Amino acid sequence: MIKCIPMIIKGVVQDFDNNACKEINLDSGNKIKLSLLTEDSVLRSLNSKEKVDLNLNQIVNFLYTVGQRWKNEEYNRRRTYIRELKKYLGYSDEMARLEANWIAMLLCSKSALYDIVNYDLGSIHVLDEWLPRGDCYVKAQAKGVSIHLLAGNVPLSGVTSILRAILTKNECIIKTSSSDPFTATALASSFIDVNAEHPITKSMSVMYWPHNEDMTLPQRIMNHADIVIAWGGEEAIKWAAKHSPPHADVLKFGPKKSLSIIEEPEDMEEAAMGVAHDICFYDQQACFSTQDVYYIGEHLPLFLSELEKQLDRYAKILPKGLKNFDEKAAFSLTEREGIFAGYDVKKGDNQAWLMIISPTNSSGNQPLSRSVYIHQVSDINEVLPFVNKNSTQTVSIYPWEASLKYRDKLAMSGAERIVESGMNNIFRVGGAHDSLSPLQYLVRFTSHERPFHYTTKDVAVEIEQTRYLEEDKFLVFVP
């Protein structure tokens, strides 16, 4: 039996229509059917803009309530989600449960939700009140309709995208990826479970359309956007830019690469453990995943020996997901290429991981799937040519003290994040995401400026412009 996934429009699960759906063959060998847009579903989606007339406290409390359900291992929605990730997307049980755990963490972290608003927008009150700022009062308003074009490789990126829009009181129209149609649907459905009539629930729509087919109906959805948040590869980002309306900002989270720097560690086990985590999390499908390791120092063989142990450890505690024939073939091809080039190549049992020790100027295929190139260098200057603006996202470093020495050079070269090894998937509150403070793009600021009799620090008289023009006394204003 083929699983059918209906769309959700403004918090209401729609009846599945076998005459308006697309059958998708997944890499796992299973098939699913996804609802497609119809004239009726487009009209219902665009019928009215749902305003989230809530204060931030009410928003955070609702998300926390939903998160408490995800925290409960017996919650039916959570159990179904884990089962779907395993059966249809090939996740290991450990990977699937970790994904559900992270959803619970993001929703339940009330302090972090407040802090995200505070650090991105400057105050937790600016969404609810007029705040004095300089010579004005300022308030942040939701952009309106946020359209999220999600990728399927990192489910939590979609959850993060949606939460940012909810925190800023935007309506969400979520276009899921055919490679992960489950996460956004599960999240929106859990809102329905908690309160089907809640303003946040009613502001959520989840749908799907193919990028390479008739764009007539999807374009009508896109034309409705006030802000577009695009995730994915180069083609997905180009599609978003092409089909977004001229008035809408496009927030792009496109393809990036990441690397690790290890500087002659005293604790080889701790260093290798952090690198192994940064390689294994999401099987390198994420932008923050380490693909290259640069080792500064003389004891590389000791590090490699310990890294083998840690990669084997992760093969047990966080097993890889199911790989299809093409992915396995790419893995084998990369291994053979490394051997043919004369590099030292090491691999785990059953393609659990792959290490290729090669010069910095070598380039080879990168099949991901826990494959890493390791380069021995003499100092940081040999690493900097491989840190590039707009393409290098995360640089993870061990020991932490080394990051303090190198952060200025790394930042000037184009690195967007600098973290301790083993922390690449933890985006600390207050940090930038791809060099941006995303919530600033999800709001518009309105300023209410003070009247003429308000005197400023530089102009200590009332601003009587007509009088000063008549008397030619403009220079009174000049400090």
Phi, psi and omega in degrees: 000131182275132179286131179252130182245109181283164174272161176243128180237117179051045175081010180240125177287126184273152175296139181282132181246110180295345178271354179224069181210167178231132177273130183242131173266116181272160180299336180288350184095351178272162178241148173225162173241130179248134176298143177249159179295143171233170177304318181294316182292326176294316180299319179292325179293324186258007186303318179201153175275123181278112179274129179270088184271070181227157171270168186299323179301316180295322179295310182296320180295323177294315179298321179297319179298317177296317181299326178297329175290315179297333179289335181279115183295346178266358179298124187299321181296319178296314181298319178295319180298314178299316179298320180292319178298322181286312186286316189262330182253358174077017178292146168290162180301319181295318180295318182294316179294323178297322179297315178295322178297320180292324176299316177300317181298313182297320182285326186272348183279079185300315181299318180296321179297316176297317184293326176302314178295315184299313186281329179281323186251354175093347180192146175281352183261347190291342176279342186248337189222161170277120183251139175292131177213112185064234180261020185224172162250142184228141174221142178264130178248148175299144174299321180132258181260118176256127177253125184251114177262099191271151172263163183257355187281331182228092184307322184293338177297322177293319178298315178300316180301315181293317181297321178299318180292321179295315180300330180262013170069030178267149169288146182244124166246115189250120175262112184280162173272147177292341179273353169205082177271008189262322191294306181298322179295317179295319180296310180297323179294327178290331172297317179298319179302319184284313180197102183294338183260003181293143180304325178293316178303315184286352178264005185253129171229136180233126184210179180216145167211147177285145180285336191251022179238193183304124185263007186303307181286314176302325181294327177294323175295313182299322181296344181275353189285142167260335176210137178244128177248112187250129178239145172134199182280183185300318181294321179296321180292319177298320179298316181298316181295322182290322189259000178279144180291154184302329184279348187265134170289147175243113179267113190254124172241083187267191186291132178223164175235158182222162184213168178237146175237124178242123181247104175025072185287147172283324181253094183297322181297314181294319179297313182292324179298316179296317179295318179301318177299315183293338175276319193274332183298126184062019179050036177068018179281344184271155177299329183276359184287135178291128175246336179228141176240129177250118184256118177261113180144186188253349188253044180301317181303323178294319179295316181298320179298318180288324179295322175303314181298318183288325176293322174295323178298315180291332176297337179266317186274338177217073185300151178297157173283171179295133178247139180278179185300316182297320180294320177294321180294320179297321177299311181296320180297317179297319177301313181295321178299318179297317179295316180299324180284353178088015180276159173281118184241130178232144179216156178271169179296140177055039179056038180293328179194166181215129175240130176237115181267114190216163176295161181294331184273005178276150176222136180215178178295153177232096181279002186059221176056041178068041176252133185220140173262134182240129185234132175267129182230164182269330179201176186297333182295337176282343180271325189304325178299342182259008173251114190229140178299138178074358178230335179262117180269290189248133170245113177260138190228142171221137355285165183304324182299330179295330180295328179292328179287325193252354189297325180295314179296319179295317179297318180293331179283338176128002178298140181261333178221144173232119185226166173284144177306138182091001184236018187292336181268358179261107178270104183295140177300134181102343179279166177273160174238115185051045176072011184239160164255092195303323184298335179295335179274350182263000178230163169239135182266130174252132179251135175250107192266147187289158187281179188297330185280356178282121181267144184253177180297326183263333181241102188267020177232161176294144186272079179268080190295320181298315180299315183292330175293315180298320183266003179053050182242034182301329184295349174300329182284340187282123182297000000 
